[in-house]
Amino acid sequence: MARKARLDLQGVVLLLGVTLLLAFNQVIIKWVNAGLQPVFFAGLRSVLAAVFLGLWMWARGRPPQFKASLARPGLVMGLIFGAEFLCLFLALDLTTISRASIIFYSMPVWMAIMAHIWAPGERLSGVKLLGLAMAFGGAALALYSGSSGVQGGQGSLLGDFLALGAAIGWAASAFLARRPAMAAAGPEVQLFWMVLVSGPLLLLVAPAFGPLVREFEAMHLFWLLFQSLVVVSGGFVLWLWLFSSYPAATVASFSFLTPIFGLGFGWLVFDERLTAEILIAGFLVAGGIILINRHPVATGARHKP
């Protein structure tokens, strides 16, 4: 499919669909955490996703690549990916979906800072600096609301900081994905290396975080398979495909919807009370992301949401 200059109806529908899926993903994680220890769950998800993604790549006639030139960057990205989801899955075990979503989806902020420091030609303009300040303020407000108590749902300042660590990890892996060797390999190969490396690593360290199985039920198995097959092997690849088919800045700007949808899902599914601080924080992060992605400059939100 040739790259399109403008977003068409198909693109809008797919973007809204994948944004909703990725916001609902955090609900799934919180559900399955009730049956499986979070780090063990994250490791199982990566291992299953590597199997599903590998089979899909073979079916397309593009089997996984194990070139020597990909080994080092692939291992580094896999390690960062594993740390990112270790932090996120533990965060969602400790804090509310509302705050975790706001903080985690501040990722474009950290990506913009990395690009400003290390990527030539991607300096922050005045508009982007304003967006950075807004989004940073929103994340800080979400953290502050956690330190001053939570109304409706259980929250944890440690969980909030773990969500922040996950956001920074996401930004780092996205930034590394743009390096020459991995960029040339393509998004499917990048994702395959990340789940292939992170899965065994997470399973190896999982016993350090407590019993591996909690109150496991058939429902948890269903959502584990859904995560591996639909969210990771499908949703993440679809998001990357949208970046390859439509203007990157336009696609990236849709990421502001994800924390907003996350707020809604937290309220709808877990009855989390939407305090004024959380709502303001959500809209500050969303507005900041829009400004950061206002012009067609690669901010790195193309790895995954």
Contacts in CASP RR format, 6 or more apart in sequence:
PFRMAT RR
TARGET T0000
AUTHOR 0000-0000-0000
METHOD contacts of the structure
MODEL  1
MARKARLDLQGVVLLLGVTLLLAFNQVIIKWVNAGLQPVFFAGLRSVLAA
VFLGLWMWARGRPPQFKASLARPGLVMGLIFGAEFLCLFLALDLTTISRA
SIIFYSMPVWMAIMAHIWAPGERLSGVKLLGLAMAFGGAALALYSGSSGV
QGGQGSLLGDFLALGAAIGWAASAFLARRPAMAAAGPEVQLFWMVLVSGP
LLLLVAPAFGPLVREFEAMHLFWLLFQSLVVVSGGFVLWLWLFSSYPAAT
VASFSFLTPIFGLGFGWLVFDERLTAEILIAGFLVAGGIILINRHPVATG
ARHKP
1 245 0 8 1.000
3 244 0 8 1.000
3 245 0 8 1.000
3 246 0 8 1.000
4 245 0 8 1.000
4 246 0 8 1.000
4 247 0 8 1.000
5 247 0 8 1.000
6 246 0 8 1.000
6 247 0 8 1.000
6 250 0 8 1.000
7 15 0 8 1.000
7 246 0 8 1.000
7 247 0 8 1.000
7 250 0 8 1.000
7 251 0 8 1.000
11 242 0 8 1.000
11 245 0 8 1.000
11 246 0 8 1.000
14 238 0 8 1.000
14 242 0 8 1.000
15 242 0 8 1.000
15 251 0 8 1.000
15 254 0 8 1.000
16 254 0 8 1.000
16 257 0 8 1.000
18 235 0 8 1.000
18 238 0 8 1.000
18 239 0 8 1.000
18 242 0 8 1.000
18 305 0 8 1.000
19 254 0 8 1.000
19 255 0 8 1.000
19 257 0 8 1.000
19 258 0 8 1.000
19 261 0 8 1.000
19 305 0 8 1.000
20 261 0 8 1.000
21 230 0 8 1.000
21 231 0 8 1.000
21 235 0 8 1.000
22 231 0 8 1.000
22 235 0 8 1.000
22 239 0 8 1.000
22 258 0 8 1.000
22 304 0 8 1.000
22 305 0 8 1.000
23 101 0 8 1.000
23 257 0 8 1.000
23 258 0 8 1.000
23 259 0 8 1.000
23 261 0 8 1.000
23 262 0 8 1.000
23 265 0 8 1.000
24 261 0 8 1.000
24 265 0 8 1.000
25 227 0 8 1.000
25 231 0 8 1.000
26 92 0 8 1.000
26 97 0 8 1.000
26 100 0 8 1.000
26 101 0 8 1.000
26 104 0 8 1.000
26 262 0 8 1.000
26 265 0 8 1.000
27 97 0 8 1.000
27 265 0 8 1.000
27 266 0 8 1.000
27 269 0 8 1.000
27 270 0 8 1.000
28 223 0 8 1.000
28 226 0 8 1.000
28 227 0 8 1.000
28 231 0 8 1.000
29 38 0 8 1.000
29 41 0 8 1.000
29 88 0 8 1.000
29 89 0 8 1.000
29 92 0 8 1.000
29 227 0 8 1.000
30 92 0 8 1.000
30 93 0 8 1.000
30 97 0 8 1.000
30 270 0 8 1.000
31 219 0 8 1.000
31 220 0 8 1.000
31 223 0 8 1.000
32 41 0 8 1.000
32 220 0 8 1.000
32 223 0 8 1.000
32 224 0 8 1.000
32 227 0 8 1.000
33 41 0 8 1.000
33 89 0 8 1.000
33 92 0 8 1.000
33 93 0 8 1.000
33 214 0 8 1.000
34 214 0 8 1.000
34 215 0 8 1.000
34 220 0 8 1.000
35 41 0 8 1.000
35 213 0 8 1.000
35 214 0 8 1.000
35 215 0 8 1.000
35 216 0 8 1.000
35 217 0 8 1.000
35 220 0 8 1.000
36 44 0 8 1.000
36 212 0 8 1.000
36 213 0 8 1.000
36 214 0 8 1.000
36 216 0 8 1.000
36 220 0 8 1.000
36 224 0 8 1.000
37 206 0 8 1.000
37 209 0 8 1.000
37 210 0 8 1.000
37 211 0 8 1.000
37 212 0 8 1.000
37 213 0 8 1.000
37 214 0 8 1.000
38 86 0 8 1.000
38 89 0 8 1.000
38 90 0 8 1.000
38 92 0 8 1.000
38 93 0 8 1.000
38 209 0 8 1.000
39 86 0 8 1.000
39 89 0 8 1.000
39 90 0 8 1.000
39 202 0 8 1.000
39 205 0 8 1.000
39 206 0 8 1.000
39 208 0 8 1.000
39 209 0 8 1.000
40 202 0 8 1.000
40 203 0 8 1.000
40 206 0 8 1.000
40 209 0 8 1.000
40 212 0 8 1.000
40 213 0 8 1.000
41 89 0 8 1.000
41 224 0 8 1.000
42 82 0 8 1.000
42 85 0 8 1.000
42 86 0 8 1.000
42 88 0 8 1.000
42 89 0 8 1.000
42 198 0 8 1.000
42 199 0 8 1.000
42 202 0 8 1.000
43 85 0 8 1.000
43 198 0 8 1.000
43 199 0 8 1.000
43 201 0 8 1.000
43 202 0 8 1.000
43 203 0 8 1.000
43 206 0 8 1.000
44 199 0 8 1.000
44 203 0 8 1.000
44 224 0 8 1.000
44 228 0 8 1.000
45 85 0 8 1.000
45 199 0 8 1.000
45 224 0 8 1.000
45 227 0 8 1.000
45 228 0 8 1.000
45 232 0 8 1.000
46 81 0 8 1.000
46 82 0 8 1.000
46 85 0 8 1.000
46 194 0 8 1.000
46 195 0 8 1.000
46 196 0 8 1.000
46 198 0 8 1.000
46 199 0 8 1.000
46 202 0 8 1.000
46 232 0 8 1.000
47 195 0 8 1.000
47 199 0 8 1.000
47 200 0 8 1.000
47 203 0 8 1.000
48 224 0 8 1.000
48 225 0 8 1.000
48 228 0 8 1.000
48 229 0 8 1.000
49 195 0 8 1.000
49 227 0 8 1.000
49 228 0 8 1.000
49 229 0 8 1.000
49 232 0 8 1.000
49 233 0 8 1.000
50 192 0 8 1.000
50 195 0 8 1.000
50 196 0 8 1.000
50 199 0 8 1.000
52 228 0 8 1.000
52 229 0 8 1.000
52 232 0 8 1.000
52 233 0 8 1.000
53 188 0 8 1.000
53 191 0 8 1.000
53 192 0 8 1.000
53 195 0 8 1.000
53 232 0 8 1.000
53 233 0 8 1.000
53 237 0 8 1.000
54 63 0 8 1.000
54 64 0 8 1.000
54 192 0 8 1.000
56 188 0 8 1.000
56 233 0 8 1.000
57 63 0 8 1.000
57 64 0 8 1.000
57 188 0 8 1.000
57 192 0 8 1.000
58 64 0 8 1.000
62 188 0 8 1.000
64 189 0 8 1.000
64 192 0 8 1.000
64 196 0 8 1.000
65 185 0 8 1.000
65 189 0 8 1.000
69 181 0 8 1.000
70 181 0 8 1.000
70 182 0 8 1.000
70 185 0 8 1.000
70 189 0 8 1.000
70 193 0 8 1.000
73 176 0 8 1.000
73 179 0 8 1.000
73 181 0 8 1.000
73 182 0 8 1.000
73 193 0 8 1.000
74 182 0 8 1.000
74 190 0 8 1.000
74 193 0 8 1.000
74 194 0 8 1.000
74 197 0 8 1.000
75 193 0 8 1.000
75 197 0 8 1.000
76 176 0 8 1.000
77 173 0 8 1.000
77 176 0 8 1.000
77 177 0 8 1.000
77 182 0 8 1.000
77 190 0 8 1.000
77 193 0 8 1.000
77 194 0 8 1.000
77 197 0 8 1.000
78 173 0 8 1.000
78 193 0 8 1.000
78 194 0 8 1.000
78 195 0 8 1.000
78 196 0 8 1.000
78 197 0 8 1.000
78 198 0 8 1.000
78 201 0 8 1.000
79 197 0 8 1.000
79 198 0 8 1.000
79 201 0 8 1.000
80 169 0 8 1.000
80 172 0 8 1.000
80 173 0 8 1.000
80 176 0 8 1.000
81 173 0 8 1.000
81 194 0 8 1.000
81 195 0 8 1.000
81 197 0 8 1.000
81 198 0 8 1.000
82 194 0 8 1.000
82 197 0 8 1.000
82 198 0 8 1.000
82 199 0 8 1.000
82 201 0 8 1.000
82 202 0 8 1.000
83 169 0 8 1.000
84 165 0 8 1.000
84 166 0 8 1.000
84 169 0 8 1.000
84 170 0 8 1.000
84 173 0 8 1.000
85 166 0 8 1.000
85 198 0 8 1.000
85 202 0 8 1.000
86 202 0 8 1.000
86 205 0 8 1.000
87 162 0 8 1.000
87 163 0 8 1.000
87 165 0 8 1.000
87 166 0 8 1.000
87 169 0 8 1.000
88 100 0 8 1.000
88 104 0 8 1.000
88 162 0 8 1.000
88 163 0 8 1.000
88 166 0 8 1.000
90 159 0 8 1.000
90 162 0 8 1.000
90 209 0 8 1.000
91 100 0 8 1.000
91 104 0 8 1.000
91 159 0 8 1.000
91 160 0 8 1.000
91 162 0 8 1.000
91 163 0 8 1.000
91 166 0 8 1.000
92 100 0 8 1.000
92 163 0 8 1.000
94 154 0 8 1.000
94 155 0 8 1.000
94 156 0 8 1.000
94 158 0 8 1.000
94 159 0 8 1.000
94 162 0 8 1.000
95 146 0 8 1.000
95 154 0 8 1.000
95 155 0 8 1.000
95 156 0 8 1.000
95 158 0 8 1.000
95 159 0 8 1.000
95 160 0 8 1.000
95 162 0 8 1.000
95 163 0 8 1.000
96 150 0 8 1.000
96 152 0 8 1.000
96 153 0 8 1.000
96 154 0 8 1.000
96 155 0 8 1.000
96 266 0 8 1.000
96 270 0 8 1.000
96 272 0 8 1.000
97 262 0 8 1.000
97 265 0 8 1.000
97 266 0 8 1.000
97 269 0 8 1.000
97 270 0 8 1.000
97 272 0 8 1.000
98 262 0 8 1.000
98 263 0 8 1.000
98 264 0 8 1.000
98 266 0 8 1.000
98 267 0 8 1.000
98 272 0 8 1.000
98 274 0 8 1.000
98 278 0 8 1.000
99 142 0 8 1.000
99 143 0 8 1.000
99 145 0 8 1.000
99 146 0 8 1.000
99 155 0 8 1.000
99 160 0 8 1.000
99 163 0 8 1.000
99 278 0 8 1.000
99 281 0 8 1.000
100 159 0 8 1.000
100 160 0 8 1.000
100 163 0 8 1.000
101 258 0 8 1.000
101 259 0 8 1.000
101 262 0 8 1.000
101 263 0 8 1.000
101 266 0 8 1.000
102 138 0 8 1.000
102 139 0 8 1.000
102 142 0 8 1.000
102 259 0 8 1.000
102 263 0 8 1.000
102 278 0 8 1.000
102 281 0 8 1.000
102 282 0 8 1.000
102 285 0 8 1.000
103 139 0 8 1.000
103 142 0 8 1.000
103 143 0 8 1.000
103 160 0 8 1.000
103 163 0 8 1.000
103 164 0 8 1.000
103 167 0 8 1.000
104 163 0 8 1.000
104 166 0 8 1.000
104 167 0 8 1.000
104 170 0 8 1.000
104 259 0 8 1.000
105 167 0 8 1.000
105 255 0 8 1.000
105 258 0 8 1.000
105 259 0 8 1.000
105 285 0 8 1.000
105 289 0 8 1.000
105 305 0 8 1.000
106 135 0 8 1.000
106 136 0 8 1.000
106 138 0 8 1.000
106 139 0 8 1.000
106 164 0 8 1.000
106 167 0 8 1.000
106 285 0 8 1.000
106 289 0 8 1.000
107 167 0 8 1.000
107 168 0 8 1.000
107 170 0 8 1.000
107 171 0 8 1.000
107 174 0 8 1.000
107 255 0 8 1.000
107 301 0 8 1.000
107 305 0 8 1.000
108 135 0 8 1.000
108 171 0 8 1.000
108 252 0 8 1.000
108 255 0 8 1.000
108 289 0 8 1.000
108 292 0 8 1.000
108 293 0 8 1.000
108 299 0 8 1.000
108 300 0 8 1.000
108 301 0 8 1.000
109 132 0 8 1.000
109 135 0 8 1.000
109 136 0 8 1.000
109 139 0 8 1.000
109 167 0 8 1.000
109 288 0 8 1.000
109 289 0 8 1.000
109 292 0 8 1.000
110 167 0 8 1.000
110 168 0 8 1.000
110 169 0 8 1.000
110 170 0 8 1.000
110 171 0 8 1.000
110 172 0 8 1.000
111 171 0 8 1.000
111 174 0 8 1.000
111 175 0 8 1.000
111 299 0 8 1.000
111 300 0 8 1.000
111 301 0 8 1.000
112 124 0 8 1.000
112 128 0 8 1.000
112 132 0 8 1.000
112 292 0 8 1.000
112 299 0 8 1.000
113 124 0 8 1.000
113 132 0 8 1.000
114 171 0 8 1.000
114 172 0 8 1.000
114 175 0 8 1.000
115 122 0 8 1.000
115 175 0 8 1.000
115 297 0 8 1.000
115 298 0 8 1.000
115 299 0 8 1.000
115 300 0 8 1.000
116 122 0 8 1.000
116 123 0 8 1.000
116 124 0 8 1.000
118 175 0 8 1.000
119 175 0 8 1.000
119 178 0 8 1.000
119 298 0 8 1.000
122 297 0 8 1.000
122 298 0 8 1.000
122 299 0 8 1.000
124 132 0 8 1.000
125 295 0 8 1.000
127 291 0 8 1.000
127 294 0 8 1.000
127 295 0 8 1.000
128 291 0 8 1.000
128 292 0 8 1.000
128 294 0 8 1.000
128 295 0 8 1.000
128 297 0 8 1.000
130 288 0 8 1.000
130 291 0 8 1.000
131 287 0 8 1.000
131 288 0 8 1.000
131 289 0 8 1.000
131 290 0 8 1.000
131 291 0 8 1.000
131 292 0 8 1.000
132 288 0 8 1.000
132 292 0 8 1.000
134 284 0 8 1.000
134 285 0 8 1.000
134 287 0 8 1.000
134 288 0 8 1.000
134 291 0 8 1.000
135 284 0 8 1.000
135 285 0 8 1.000
135 287 0 8 1.000
135 288 0 8 1.000
135 289 0 8 1.000
135 292 0 8 1.000
137 281 0 8 1.000
137 284 0 8 1.000
138 280 0 8 1.000
138 281 0 8 1.000
138 282 0 8 1.000
138 284 0 8 1.000
138 285 0 8 1.000
139 164 0 8 1.000
139 167 0 8 1.000
139 281 0 8 1.000
139 285 0 8 1.000
141 277 0 8 1.000
141 280 0 8 1.000
141 281 0 8 1.000
141 284 0 8 1.000
142 160 0 8 1.000
142 277 0 8 1.000
142 278 0 8 1.000
142 281 0 8 1.000
142 282 0 8 1.000
142 285 0 8 1.000
143 157 0 8 1.000
143 160 0 8 1.000
143 161 0 8 1.000
143 164 0 8 1.000
144 277 0 8 1.000
145 275 0 8 1.000
145 277 0 8 1.000
145 278 0 8 1.000
145 281 0 8 1.000
146 155 0 8 1.000
146 156 0 8 1.000
146 157 0 8 1.000
146 160 0 8 1.000
147 157 0 8 1.000
149 155 0 8 1.000
151 273 0 8 1.000
151 275 0 8 1.000
152 271 0 8 1.000
152 272 0 8 1.000
152 273 0 8 1.000
153 270 0 8 1.000
153 271 0 8 1.000
153 272 0 8 1.000
153 273 0 8 1.000
170 303 0 8 1.000
170 304 0 8 1.000
171 300 0 8 1.000
173 194 0 8 1.000
173 303 0 8 1.000
174 300 0 8 1.000
174 301 0 8 1.000
174 302 0 8 1.000
174 303 0 8 1.000
174 304 0 8 1.000
175 300 0 8 1.000
176 182 0 8 1.000
177 183 0 8 1.000
177 187 0 8 1.000
177 190 0 8 1.000
177 300 0 8 1.000
177 302 0 8 1.000
177 303 0 8 1.000
178 298 0 8 1.000
178 300 0 8 1.000
182 189 0 8 1.000
182 190 0 8 1.000
182 193 0 8 1.000
187 237 0 8 1.000
187 240 0 8 1.000
187 241 0 8 1.000
187 243 0 8 1.000
187 244 0 8 1.000
188 237 0 8 1.000
188 240 0 8 1.000
190 303 0 8 1.000
191 232 0 8 1.000
191 236 0 8 1.000
191 237 0 8 1.000
191 240 0 8 1.000
191 304 0 8 1.000
195 232 0 8 1.000
206 212 0 8 1.000
236 304 0 8 1.000
239 251 0 8 1.000
239 302 0 8 1.000
239 304 0 8 1.000
239 305 0 8 1.000
240 302 0 8 1.000
240 303 0 8 1.000
240 304 0 8 1.000
242 251 0 8 1.000
243 251 0 8 1.000
243 252 0 8 1.000
243 302 0 8 1.000
247 296 0 8 1.000
248 296 0 8 1.000
248 298 0 8 1.000
248 302 0 8 1.000
249 293 0 8 1.000
249 294 0 8 1.000
249 295 0 8 1.000
249 296 0 8 1.000
249 297 0 8 1.000
251 302 0 8 1.000
252 289 0 8 1.000
252 293 0 8 1.000
252 299 0 8 1.000
252 300 0 8 1.000
252 301 0 8 1.000
252 302 0 8 1.000
253 289 0 8 1.000
253 290 0 8 1.000
253 293 0 8 1.000
253 294 0 8 1.000
255 289 0 8 1.000
255 293 0 8 1.000
255 301 0 8 1.000
255 305 0 8 1.000
256 285 0 8 1.000
256 286 0 8 1.000
256 287 0 8 1.000
256 288 0 8 1.000
256 289 0 8 1.000
256 290 0 8 1.000
257 286 0 8 1.000
258 305 0 8 1.000
259 282 0 8 1.000
259 285 0 8 1.000
259 286 0 8 1.000
260 282 0 8 1.000
260 283 0 8 1.000
260 286 0 8 1.000
263 274 0 8 1.000
263 278 0 8 1.000
263 279 0 8 1.000
263 282 0 8 1.000
264 274 0 8 1.000
266 272 0 8 1.000
267 273 0 8 1.000
267 274 0 8 1.000
289 301 0 8 1.000
292 299 0 8 1.000
293 299 0 8 1.000
293 301 0 8 1.000
END
